[in-house]
Amino acid sequence: MSVEVGREGVLSVLDSGPGIPVDDRPRIFDRFWRGRSVRTHVAGLGLAIVMEIVRVHGASIAVSDSAPCGACFDVRFRPA
């Protein structure tokens, strides 16, 4: 995993895992939702908590693919 801050102040968190299927992306921030391929005993709250923190700070978050594999989460803060 790596964390980067871009020139425009975009905070990016990248991992090298299996990635997030495009069909699952609209739901990943929903509370208690887990992807179809998840086989562990997790509650499905982590990304929902992240989304709430992002909202409280007036930011937005988006997920995309990370090269060569994995996911990239970009957090964008609105200018003050």
Secondary structure, 3 states (H helix, E strand, C coil): CEEEECCCCCEEEECCCCCCCHHHHHHCCCCCCCCCCCCCCCCCCHHHHHHHHHHHCCEEEEEEECCCCCEEEEEEECCC
